[in-house]
């Protein structure tokens, strides 16, 4: 058993199969996501938009994982800079639409699956990731596949407003 009492043997991510739209006017993003993810505010400066997994009556807090977030992190910034200079590198896969690529990486002891993109910001381009953060113990499980699919679907509906 690990974080939140999840084990590799049982699927604990239960989706409602119903979607709702999350709009963050301040960040300028909108997307559709399963209603088991609830929008919340983050105290972290690098998190522009956040929705945490909060099904089955769980309270949601900004520090909960799994979560979907738009992240402005130095690791994502550096990866996008490298991509812009050299193209796809190991572990990166092409992505459609506004996204440059998608990839998996470690993130402060958790796993981060994200779609990289750039957003015009005055005289420069802001480097961002549309991310799904989840515990490393999910790696190789059905729950990881479910969460990755959730983010893939979010990416399909993701748009700037």
TARAWO-V927153 format. One record per helix or strand. SS is the DSSP state (h for helix, s for strand). FROM is the first residue (numbers start at 1). TO is the last residue. If there is no record, write none. Layout:
SS FROM TO
SS FROM TO
This chain:
h 3 5
s 19 24
s 29 34
s 37 40
s 47 53
s 67 71
h 74 86
s 93 94
s 101 107
s 110 121
s 124 135
h 136 138
h 142 157
s 159 160
